[in-house]
Amino acid sequence: MQLVDDADGALDSWARFCDLSDELFGGAGDLSAGPRLAPVVADLCARGLAELLRDQFIRSLEGIFRSNAVKKFWQQFHPYCNSSAVERIKFCVQENWPEDILSKALEDICLEKNYQEKCVLALVHSLQSYEDRSPHRKSKALDCSSSLMPRYQLMVSSVLLTTLPLSFPEILNVYFKKKLEELNIMMAGLDGSDPFDNHDLFERNSTSAWHSEMDIDGQEPGISESRNLVKNIGKVVRDLRYLGFTSMTEDSYSSAIIWLLKSKVHELAGDDYRIPVLGCVKKWIQAVPLKFLHALLTYLGDSLDNESGSSGLKSPLASRPSSFPGIGVPSEALVRWHMRLEYFAYETLQDLRIGKLFEIIVDYPESSPAIEDLKQCLEYTGQHSKLVDSFISSLRYRLLTAGASTNDILHQYVSTIKALRTIDPTGVFLEAVGEPIRDYLRGRKDTIKCIVTMLTDGSGGNANGTGNAGDNLLEELNRDAENQENVDYDDHTNIDEKQAWLNAESWEPDPVEADPLKGSRNRRKIDILGLIVSIIGSKDQLVNEYRVMLAEKLLNKSDFDIDSDIRTLELLKIHFGESSMQKCEIMLNDLIDSKRTNSNIKTSLSKTSQTVGTVQEETELSHEVLDATIISSNFWPPIQTEDLTVPASVDQLLSDYAKRFHQIKTPRKLLWKKNLGTVKLELQFEDRSMQFTVAPVHAAIIMQFQEKPSWTSKTLATAIGVPVDSLNRKISFWTSKGVLTESVGPDADDPTFTVVDSTSDFNKNSTVNQLSERFQITEEEGESSIASVEEQLRKEMTVYEKFIIGMLTNFGSMTLDRIHNTLKMFCIAEPSYDKSLQQLQSFLSGLVSDEKLEMRDGSYLLRK
């Protein structure tokens, strides 16, 4: 009977416990059932049912929380979660979405959770009362009371997370993005006022005081609005944390802050590379995100000083700045945020600048501020390899293509050297970036010519030709070298023993991108001219090309003004040595001597004419009209010569000049190159006169028309001693100017040319003449009086052609390297073989073009 009575009593107590629990749960804020719960709980605990009643209580709360609060909470977001991507965009552009829904839903579910926590506290109080009355008994009631609230919190989080819609994190991201963007706009309109300077407004509220209001009266409208905004954001963050969404919430507002920072960096950076951006971004970080985070963390109660840690150990972040503007001494959490935001800002700006590095270098040096920003970003992030990979890719797709001219590629290369030297003075990354450009330029035939032109054309090395007047890239490089030498001298002379030790302690190895064959980064010095010469492979090739271009320039001069050429030569002598430039120096001295000799001969011929008293005939030419450029042919490049018969009056003038030269410079004699030089003419017609500066062959052609007004092509070619084909090309110059007109002669292959005396005939033929002029200009540009470097090389290499043919006859086929080494080994007598591998390859390519050789699988063999 005793067992039956105990069982009935337990069942009655359990039923009573369930009834009181239901009354407590459904009380709608009435906790009066709590005190009546204590004796029932004590009876059940005395019977050993403490764990059972705890589990039952939690299960009942879970069912009610799941069916009421959770279901209602997620229903608020169903319209967004069940909509398509296009409809979600419409939700996002609504002014107060999702703020209104999120705030109201959080408030309701937090009220429900808060009431249930009070119910849990009522049970905990009952359990603790039982323990207080029975201290001598060893019971599990104490363990149940201590674990009841944590188990309830875990239950709430589990229920919410297991029923979480997939779109809820997206909703939180939208909310924080919109709120932070709104805050940024407010801050921009405050004109420097700090809405967060009164931190008393952001003291943490207690858990029970959910609806307490903050005193914001008497504040300026803009400041009060921004403070209210931060307070509202803080409420949402606090409620989400209260429900167990701590990690998700921090991820959401962190991503929103990062998104806002990224947008700000993009806005400030833009496509204007002439303004520094990094300083403005860092100021904005302290003005908006950091102050917002400081206010938010203070509101949430997470703002702790660096020195308040319980461990008593000093934080490694204590070395960071001791205070921020408008914030004071920051907490460790804020310092971490500051480091995180700064790193992201550096990385974002760095990626923007790296993506536009090609355009930035095109605009260099105007884009120097962007280069400086990029330098600071790379020093902070250390992501130099990203720059190398991205820029090489841009070069391959945008510069190293068939559509880009060699001149543009070279100018971009020089700008790249200057810009990357600012970013990395050691030149480590320039080696990696510059190698594809150098490899590509080595495959272009006009590279050497363009390099020489760029060094001496007076455009300061800029593709657009905007340099200082009379300034060329060579002068710029010379000044640059002097500056580097001065800096290097100062670095080594103004250093004491202590500083030397400090430098040694701060030594760092070269980065992994460095070429191990190069010297240490501390000894490496960037030589722009050396990098340009390395494209060619040998300074001798560059000197030879310069010699050819200088000869062409000097022979086409109509005066003896060579001051700029002398200045350029002196600069080249600094870089290449006097011995390499000796022939060029002799060429310039020839012009100086020619000027003096011309003056002496003209004076001598004038005195002779006055002494003899001869009267100059009308057809004779005065000696004053002749200026001769007298060259030392052994030191000049090979000159292209053509037979030309000049008019008798000109021939007599040349003969008199040569005789007087021989008298003055005995035993030296003049050998005239009649096809070279320039002639100034004035042609007089019936109703007009025209002035021209032309080549001797053009002058010889038109002067023949003084004898008779019409000539056939073949007769005129015989008179001036040139081939008919050559005459037809040359005479088109005069037809294009309207001086001569062409008509069909007795022979279809022998047209007749006649002088145009009247303007009417000139106008009639103007259209045809303009077309002819364009053809003539193109034709004339292709002609040169000096043999090119390629022509000279081919002529010099012709002597080795028999050796090459003989080797291929004996060995069948040979690679380029093997042919080169064999020639160096056996061609030691005069003329000895001293050509480079590239020069040999160029000559062999010519033999392949002439169908004397063929190339198969990288080897050369005789063509059958």
ZAMARGU-4260 file (C-alpha; in steps of 0.2 Angstrom, whole numbers, plus 5000, padded with zeros to 4 digits):
<rodrens>
0) 5000/5000/5000 | 5015/5012/5003 | 5021/5010/4986 | 5004/5014/4978 | 5003/5029/4989
5) 5020/5036/4984 | 5016/5033/4965 | 4999/5042/4967 | 5008/5056/4976 | 5021/5057/4962
10) 5008/5057/4949 | 4998/5071/4958 | 5014/5082/4960 | 5018/5079/4941 | 5001/5084/4936
15) 5001/5099/4947 | 5018/5104/4940 | 5012/5102/4922 | 4996/5113/4926 | 5007/5126/4934
20) 5019/5126/4920 | 5005/5128/4907 | 4998/5142/4918 | 5015/5151/4918 | 5018/5149/4900
25) 5001/5155/4895 | 5000/5169/4908 | 5003/5183/4895 | 5015/5192/4907 | 5007/5185/4923
30) 5021/5176/4933 | 5009/5173/4949 | 5010/5154/4946 | 5029/5155/4950 | 5028/5155/4969
35) 5016/5141/4969 | 5028/5131/4959 | 5041/5129/4973 | 5032/5116/4984 | 5028/5105/4969
40) 5046/5106/4962 | 5052/5102/4980 | 5041/5087/4981 | 5047/5080/4964 | 5065/5084/4968
45) 5063/5074/4984 | 5057/5059/4973 | 5073/5061/4962 | 5064/5068/4947 | 5074/5085/4945
50) 5081/5080/4928 | 5064/5074/4922 | 5055/5090/4927 | 5069/5101/4919 | 5068/5092/4903
55) 5049/5093/4902 | 5050/5112/4906 | 5063/5115/4892 | 5053/5104/4880 | 5037/5114/4884
60) 5046/5130/4881 | 5053/5124/4865 | 5036/5119/4858 | 5028/5136/4863 | 5043/5146/4856
65) 5044/5136/4840 | 5025/5137/4836 | 5022/5155/4842 | 5038/5167/4841 | 5049/5158/4828
70) 5035/5155/4816 | 5029/5172/4817 | 5046/5179/4816 | 5051/5170/4800 | 5034/5174/4792
75) 5039/5193/4792 | 5053/5188/4779 | 5043/5176/4768 | 5039/5189/4754 | 5057/5192/4751
80) 5063/5174/4753 | 5050/5168/4741 | 5053/5181/4728 | 5063/5180/4712 | 5080/5190/4709
85) 5071/5204/4700 | 5058/5206/4714 | 5071/5206/4727 | 5079/5221/4719 | 5062/5230/4721
90) 5062/5226/4739 | 5080/5233/4741 | 5076/5250/4733 | 5061/5253/4745 | 5065/5267/4757
95) 5062/5259/4774 | 5065/5240/4769 | 5070/5230/4778 | 5073/5242/4793 | 5054/5242/4798
100) 5051/5224/4796 | 5067/5218/4805 | 5066/5230/4819 | 5048/5225/4823 | 5051/5207/4821
105) 5066/5207/4832 | 5056/5217/4845 | 5042/5204/4846 | 5053/5189/4847 | 5064/5197/4860
110) 5049/5201/4871 | 5044/5183/4869 | 5061/5176/4874 | 5062/5189/4888 | 5046/5182/4896
115) 5051/5164/4894 | 5068/5168/4902 | 5058/5175/4917 | 5048/5158/4917 | 5065/5149/4917
120) 5071/5160/4932 | 5055/5155/4941 | 5059/5137/4940 | 5078/5140/4944 | 5072/5149/4960
125) 5061/5134/4965 | 5075/5122/4963 | 5087/5133/4973 | 5074/5135/4987 | 5073/5116/4988
130) 5092/5115/4989 | 5092/5129/5003 | 5080/5118/5013 | 5090/5102/5011 | 5108/5106/5012
135) 5113/5090/5020 | 5106/5080/5005 | 5116/5076/4990 | 5104/5081/4976 | 5105/5084/4957
140) 5093/5099/4959 | 5108/5111/4960 | 5115/5104/4944 | 5098/5106/4936 | 5096/5124/4941
145) 5113/5129/4936 | 5112/5122/4918 | 5094/5127/4915 | 5097/5144/4908 | 5111/5139/4897
150) 5101/5124/4890 | 5087/5136/4887 | 5098/5148/4878 | 5105/5134/4867 | 5088/5128/4863
155) 5083/5146/4857 | 5098/5147/4846 | 5096/5129/4839 | 5078/5132/4835 | 5081/5148/4826
160) 5096/5142/4816 | 5088/5126/4811 | 5073/5135/4804 | 5084/5149/4797 | 5079/5154/4779
165) 5093/5154/4767 | 5090/5173/4762 | 5091/5179/4780 | 5110/5183/4780 | 5106/5192/4763
170) 5093/5203/4772 | 5105/5207/4786 | 5118/5213/4773 | 5105/5224/4764 | 5100/5232/4780
175) 5118/5236/4786 | 5123/5242/4769 | 5109/5254/4768 | 5111/5260/4786 | 5130/5263/4784
180) 5127/5272/4767 | 5115/5283/4775 | 5127/5287/4789 | 5141/5291/4777 | 5130/5303/4768
185) 5125/5311/4785 | 5144/5312/4790 | 5148/5320/4774 | 5136/5334/4777 | 5141/5338/4795
190) 5156/5349/4789 | 5168/5341/4802 | 5156/5340/4817 | 5158/5324/4826 | 5141/5316/4831
195) 5149/5303/4842 | 5159/5315/4853 | 5147/5312/4868 | 5149/5294/4872 | 5136/5295/4886
200) 5123/5293/4873 | 5130/5276/4869 | 5130/5268/4886 | 5124/5250/4886 | 5106/5247/4891
205) 5102/5232/4903 | 5093/5217/4895 | 5076/5221/4903 | 5076/5239/4897 | 5072/5236/4879
210) 5062/5252/4876 | 5072/5265/4885 | 5074/5281/4876 | 5090/5292/4874 | 5090/5310/4878
215) 5094/5319/4861 | 5085/5335/4864 | 5095/5351/4861 | 5106/5343/4848 | 5109/5350/4831
220) 5097/5341/4818 | 5111/5333/4808 | 5121/5326/4823 | 5105/5320/4832 | 5100/5311/4816
225) 5116/5302/4815 | 5116/5298/4833 | 5099/5291/4832 | 5104/5281/4817 | 5119/5273/4826
230) 5107/5270/4841 | 5095/5260/4830 | 5109/5250/4822 | 5115/5246/4839 | 5098/5240/4845
235) 5096/5228/4830 | 5114/5222/4833 | 5110/5219/4852 | 5094/5210/4848 | 5102/5199/4835
240) 5115/5194/4848 | 5102/5191/4861 | 5094/5178/4849 | 5111/5170/4846 | 5115/5177/4829
245) 5131/5185/4835 | 5143/5178/4822 | 5131/5181/4808 | 5128/5199/4814 | 5146/5203/4815
250) 5149/5195/4797 | 5135/5206/4790 | 5140/5223/4797 | 5158/5219/4794 | 5154/5215/4775
255) 5144/5231/4774 | 5158/5241/4781 | 5170/5233/4769 | 5158/5236/4755 | 5156/5254/4760
260) 5175/5256/4761 | 5178/5248/4744 | 5165/5260/4736 | 5174/5275/4744 | 5191/5269/4737
265) 5183/5267/4720 | 5175/5284/4721 | 5191/5293/4727 | 5203/5284/4715 | 5193/5285/4699
270) 5203/5288/4683 | 5212/5304/4688 | 5230/5298/4692 | 5237/5316/4695 | 5230/5317/4713
275) 5235/5306/4728 | 5221/5296/4735 | 5228/5285/4749 | 5229/5300/4762 | 5211/5304/4759
280) 5205/5286/4761 | 5214/5284/4778 | 5206/5300/4784 | 5189/5294/4779 | 5192/5278/4788
285) 5195/5287/4804 | 5181/5299/4801 | 5167/5287/4797 | 5169/5268/4800 | 5181/5269/4815
290) 5170/5282/4824 | 5154/5272/4820 | 5162/5256/4826 | 5168/5265/4842 | 5151/5271/4845
295) 5143/5254/4841 | 5155/5245/4852 | 5153/5257/4866 | 5134/5255/4865 | 5136/5236/4865
300) 5148/5237/4880 | 5162/5229/4870 | 5174/5244/4871 | 5188/5239/4883 | 5204/5247/4886
305) 5220/5239/4880 | 5227/5238/4898 | 5211/5230/4905 | 5214/5212/4901 | 5212/5200/4915
310) 5228/5191/4911 | 5239/5206/4915 | 5249/5203/4899 | 5252/5218/4888 | 5243/5216/4871
315) 5254/5216/4856 | 5243/5229/4848 | 5249/5241/4862 | 5262/5247/4849 | 5249/5254/4838
320) 5244/5273/4839 | 5239/5277/4857 | 5224/5288/4851 | 5213/5291/4836 | 5206/5309/4831
325) 5189/5311/4839 | 5190/5295/4848 | 5204/5296/4861 | 5212/5280/4867 | 5205/5266/4857
330) 5200/5249/4863 | 5209/5233/4857 | 5194/5228/4847 | 5194/5245/4838 | 5213/5244/4835
335) 5210/5228/4827 | 5196/5235/4816 | 5208/5250/4811 | 5221/5238/4806 | 5209/5227/4796
340) 5201/5242/4787 | 5218/5250/4783 | 5224/5234/4776 | 5208/5232/4765 | 5210/5250/4759
345) 5228/5247/4754 | 5224/5231/4745 | 5209/5238/4736 | 5218/5254/4730 | 5233/5243/4726
350) 5222/5231/4715 | 5214/5247/4706 | 5230/5254/4702 | 5238/5238/4696 | 5223/5235/4685
355) 5226/5252/4677 | 5245/5252/4678 | 5246/5252/4659 | 5237/5268/4658 | 5246/5276/4673
360) 5263/5272/4665 | 5257/5280/4648 | 5253/5296/4657 | 5269/5296/4667 | 5276/5307/4675
365) 5260/5316/4676 | 5253/5301/4685 | 5267/5301/4698 | 5254/5303/4713 | 5246/5286/4708
370) 5263/5278/4707 | 5267/5284/4724 | 5251/5278/4731 | 5254/5261/4723 | 5271/5260/4731
375) 5264/5263/4748 | 5251/5250/4746 | 5264/5237/4740 | 5275/5241/4755 | 5260/5238/4766
380) 5253/5222/4758 | 5269/5215/4750 | 5259/5208/4735 | 5272/5213/4722 | 5270/5197/4713
385) 5252/5202/4709 | 5259/5218/4700 | 5272/5208/4690 | 5259/5195/4684 | 5245/5208/4680
390) 5257/5220/4671 | 5265/5207/4661 | 5248/5201/4655 | 5243/5219/4650 | 5259/5221/4641
395) 5256/5205/4631 | 5239/5210/4626 | 5240/5229/4624 | 5258/5233/4619 | 5267/5218/4612
400) 5257/5216/4597 | 5259/5219/4578 | 5248/5234/4578 | 5260/5244/4590 | 5274/5253/4583
405) 5292/5250/4589 | 5293/5268/4594 | 5278/5267/4605 | 5284/5251/4613 | 5301/5259/4617
410) 5293/5275/4625 | 5282/5264/4635 | 5297/5254/4641 | 5306/5269/4646 | 5291/5275/4656
415) 5290/5258/4664 | 5308/5259/4669 | 5305/5276/4677 | 5289/5271/4686 | 5294/5255/4692
420) 5310/5262/4698 | 5300/5273/4710 | 5290/5258/4716 | 5305/5247/4718 | 5322/5256/4718
425) 5331/5240/4718 | 5325/5235/4701 | 5320/5217/4706 | 5303/5218/4699 | 5308/5228/4684
430) 5319/5213/4679 | 5303/5202/4678 | 5292/5215/4670 | 5305/5221/4657 | 5311/5204/4650
435) 5295/5201/4639 | 5297/5219/4632 | 5315/5216/4628 | 5312/5199/4620 | 5299/5206/4609
440) 5309/5221/4603 | 5324/5210/4599 | 5312/5202/4585 | 5309/5219/4577 | 5320/5225/4563
445) 5318/5243/4566 | 5322/5242/4585 | 5340/5249/4584 | 5335/5263/4573 | 5320/5268/4584
450) 5332/5267/4599 | 5344/5279/4591 | 5331/5291/4586 | 5323/5291/4603 | 5340/5295/4611
455) 5344/5309/4600 | 5327/5317/4593 | 5325/5330/4606 | 5308/5325/4613 | 5314/5321/4630
460) 5310/5302/4628 | 5291/5306/4627 | 5281/5298/4614 | 5271/5314/4611 | 5286/5324/4609
465) 5284/5335/4623 | 5301/5338/4631 | 5311/5353/4635 | 5317/5363/4620 | 5333/5355/4613
470) 5332/5341/4626 | 5333/5323/4622 | 5332/5307/4631 | 5351/5305/4632 | 5353/5321/4641
475) 5339/5316/4653 | 5347/5300/4656 | 5364/5308/4659 | 5356/5320/4672 | 5348/5305/4680
480) 5364/5295/4681 | 5372/5310/4690 | 5358/5311/4702 | 5360/5293/4706 | 5379/5294/4708
485) 5377/5309/4720 | 5364/5299/4730 | 5375/5284/4730 | 5390/5294/4736 | 5380/5302/4750
490) 5374/5285/4755 | 5392/5278/4757 | 5401/5294/4764 | 5389/5301/4776 | 5387/5285/4786
495) 5395/5281/4803 | 5399/5265/4811 | 5383/5264/4821 | 5373/5267/4806 | 5382/5254/4797
500) 5378/5241/4810 | 5360/5246/4810 | 5360/5244/4791 | 5368/5227/4793 | 5355/5222/4806
505) 5340/5227/4795 | 5347/5218/4780 | 5334/5208/4770 | 5337/5195/4757 | 5331/5198/4739
510) 5313/5193/4736 | 5309/5176/4727 | 5306/5186/4711 | 5324/5192/4710 | 5336/5184/4697
515) 5349/5175/4707 | 5362/5179/4694 | 5360/5198/4698 | 5369/5207/4712 | 5361/5210/4729
520) 5347/5222/4729 | 5357/5234/4740 | 5371/5235/4726 | 5359/5235/4711 | 5357/5251/4702
525) 5345/5254/4688 | 5354/5261/4672 | 5340/5265/4660 | 5352/5267/4645 | 5360/5250/4650
530) 5343/5242/4650 | 5340/5250/4633 | 5356/5244/4626 | 5353/5226/4633 | 5339/5225/4620
535) 5351/5226/4606 | 5364/5215/4615 | 5379/5225/4610 | 5383/5244/4611 | 5393/5242/4594
540) 5377/5239/4585 | 5369/5255/4592 | 5384/5265/4589 | 5384/5259/4570 | 5366/5263/4568
545) 5369/5280/4576 | 5384/5283/4564 | 5373/5279/4549 | 5359/5291/4555 | 5372/5304/4559
550) 5380/5303/4541 | 5362/5304/4533 | 5358/5319/4544 | 5375/5328/4540 | 5374/5325/4521
555) 5357/5332/4521 | 5361/5348/4530 | 5360/5364/4520 | 5371/5374/4533 | 5385/5369/4545
560) 5375/5371/4561 | 5380/5355/4571 | 5380/5362/4589 | 5366/5350/4594 | 5375/5335/4586
565) 5391/5339/4595 | 5381/5340/4612 | 5373/5323/4608 | 5390/5315/4603 | 5398/5321/4620
570) 5384/5313/4629 | 5386/5297/4620 | 5405/5297/4623 | 5401/5297/4642 | 5391/5281/4640
575) 5400/5272/4627 | 5418/5278/4628 | 5428/5289/4616 | 5435/5275/4606 | 5418/5269/4601
580) 5413/5286/4595 | 5429/5291/4586 | 5423/5289/4569 | 5407/5300/4573 | 5418/5313/4580
585) 5429/5313/4564 | 5412/5315/4554 | 5408/5331/4564 | 5425/5338/4562 | 5424/5336/4544
590) 5409/5348/4544 | 5418/5360/4554 | 5433/5359/4542 | 5421/5360/4528 | 5414/5377/4534
595) 5432/5384/4536 | 5438/5377/4519 | 5422/5384/4510 | 5426/5401/4517 | 5444/5400/4512
600) 5441/5394/4494 | 5427/5407/4491 | 5438/5421/4497 | 5453/5414/4486 | 5441/5412/4470
605) 5434/5430/4473 | 5452/5438/4474 | 5457/5428/4458 | 5442/5435/4448 | 5445/5453/4454
610) 5464/5451/4449 | 5461/5444/4432 | 5446/5456/4429 | 5435/5443/4420 | 5417/5447/4417
615) 5405/5434/4422 | 5394/5428/4408 | 5375/5427/4411 | 5375/5408/4410 | 5390/5406/4422
620) 5386/5403/4441 | 5394/5412/4455 | 5406/5403/4466 | 5396/5410/4481 | 5382/5398/4477
625) 5392/5383/4481 | 5395/5375/4498 | 5404/5359/4498 | 5403/5346/4512 | 5421/5338/4512
630) 5421/5321/4520 | 5435/5309/4525 | 5428/5294/4516 | 5438/5281/4526 | 5428/5286/4542
635) 5411/5288/4535 | 5398/5274/4532 | 5397/5267/4514 | 5389/5280/4503 | 5376/5276/4489
640) 5383/5283/4473 | 5374/5285/4456 | 5380/5292/4440 | 5374/5309/4436 | 5378/5322/4422
645) 5376/5339/4428 | 5374/5355/4417 | 5390/5362/4410 | 5390/5378/4421 | 5388/5367/4436
650) 5402/5356/4431 | 5413/5370/4428 | 5410/5377/4445 | 5414/5361/4453 | 5430/5359/4443
655) 5436/5377/4448 | 5432/5373/4466 | 5441/5356/4466 | 5457/5364/4458 | 5458/5378/4471
660) 5455/5364/4485 | 5470/5354/4478 | 5481/5370/4478 | 5476/5374/4496 | 5476/5356/4503
665) 5490/5348/4492 | 5491/5333/4489 | 5473/5330/4494 | 5460/5330/4479 | 5441/5331/4479
670) 5431/5317/4472 | 5413/5324/4469 | 5398/5314/4474 | 5386/5323/4462 | 5370/5314/4467
675) 5372/5320/4485 | 5367/5336/4493 | 5354/5349/4491 | 5350/5363/4477 | 5340/5378/4480
680) 5331/5384/4464 | 5321/5398/4458 | 5310/5394/4443 | 5303/5409/4433 | 5289/5407/4421
685) 5278/5419/4411 | 5266/5423/4426 | 5274/5416/4441 | 5290/5411/4450 | 5293/5396/4461
690) 5306/5392/4474 | 5312/5374/4478 | 5325/5365/4488 | 5328/5348/4479 | 5341/5334/4477
695) 5354/5336/4463 | 5346/5324/4451 | 5330/5334/4452 | 5340/5350/4448 | 5349/5342/4434
700) 5332/5337/4426 | 5324/5354/4427 | 5340/5363/4421 | 5339/5353/4405 | 5323/5362/4401
705) 5332/5378/4399 | 5339/5372/4383 | 5322/5367/4375 | 5305/5366/4383 | 5301/5348/4379
710) 5311/5332/4381 | 5306/5313/4378 | 5310/5302/4393 | 5324/5292/4384 | 5333/5307/4377
715) 5332/5316/4394 | 5339/5300/4403 | 5353/5300/4391 | 5357/5318/4394 | 5358/5317/4413
720) 5366/5300/4413 | 5353/5290/4423 | 5342/5275/4419 | 5325/5278/4411 | 5316/5270/4425
725) 5325/5280/4438 | 5321/5296/4428 | 5303/5292/4427 | 5302/5291/4446 | 5312/5307/4449
730) 5303/5318/4436 | 5286/5314/4444 | 5292/5327/4457 | 5291/5341/4444 | 5275/5335/4437
735) 5267/5334/4454 | 5272/5353/4457 | 5264/5358/4440 | 5281/5363/4433 | 5281/5349/4419
740) 5267/5340/4411 | 5267/5323/4403 | 5260/5318/4386 | 5261/5303/4375 | 5276/5303/4363
745) 5279/5295/4347 | 5283/5279/4356 | 5271/5272/4369 | 5286/5268/4381 | 5294/5285/4378
750) 5283/5299/4385 | 5286/5318/4382 | 5288/5331/4396 | 5285/5349/4393 | 5287/5365/4404
755) 5270/5372/4410 | 5272/5391/4407 | 5254/5397/4411 | 5244/5395/4427 | 5229/5389/4417
760) 5238/5373/4412 | 5244/5371/4430 | 5226/5372/4437 | 5220/5360/4423 | 5233/5346/4429
765) 5232/5350/4448 | 5221/5335/4452 | 5233/5323/4444 | 5248/5332/4450 | 5242/5330/4468
770) 5240/5312/4466 | 5258/5311/4459 | 5264/5322/4473 | 5258/5309/4486 | 5267/5295/4477
775) 5283/5305/4475 | 5284/5309/4494 | 5282/5291/4498 | 5295/5286/4485 | 5307/5299/4491
780) 5306/5294/4509 | 5312/5277/4505 | 5328/5283/4497 | 5344/5285/4507 | 5361/5292/4502
785) 5369/5281/4516 | 5370/5262/4516 | 5359/5255/4530 | 5367/5244/4544 | 5358/5229/4537
790) 5366/5233/4519 | 5383/5235/4527 | 5381/5219/4537 | 5376/5209/4522 | 5391/5216/4512
795) 5403/5212/4526 | 5395/5195/4528 | 5396/5190/4510 | 5414/5185/4512 | 5408/5171/4524
800) 5395/5165/4512 | 5407/5153/4504 | 5413/5146/4521 | 5394/5143/4525 | 5390/5134/4509
805) 5406/5123/4511 | 5401/5118/4529 | 5383/5114/4524 | 5390/5104/4509 | 5401/5093/4520
810) 5390/5092/4536 | 5373/5092/4527 | 5363/5102/4540 | 5369/5113/4555 | 5361/5123/4568
815) 5364/5142/4570 | 5375/5140/4586 | 5385/5127/4577 | 5388/5138/4562 | 5392/5152/4573
820) 5405/5143/4583 | 5413/5135/4568 | 5416/5152/4559 | 5424/5158/4575 | 5435/5143/4576
825) 5441/5143/4558 | 5439/5161/4551 | 5454/5168/4561 | 5463/5176/4547 | 5459/5192/4539
830) 5445/5196/4538 | 5442/5187/4555 | 5424/5183/4560 | 5418/5194/4574 | 5399/5195/4571
835) 5386/5191/4584 | 5374/5177/4584 | 5360/5189/4580 | 5370/5196/4565 | 5373/5179/4558
840) 5355/5174/4560 | 5350/5190/4550 | 5362/5185/4536 | 5356/5167/4535 | 5338/5173/4534
845) 5344/5183/4519 | 5351/5168/4511 | 5335/5159/4515 | 5325/5173/4506 | 5337/5172/4491
850) 5333/5153/4490 | 5351/5148/4493 | 5347/5140/4509 | 5332/5132/4518 | 5328/5130/4536
855) 5321/5114/4543 | 5318/5109/4561 | 5329/5123/4567 | 5344/5118/4556 | 5350/5126/4540
860) 5354/5116/4524 | 5357/5119/4506 | 5342/5121/4495 | 5340/5108/4482
</rodrens>
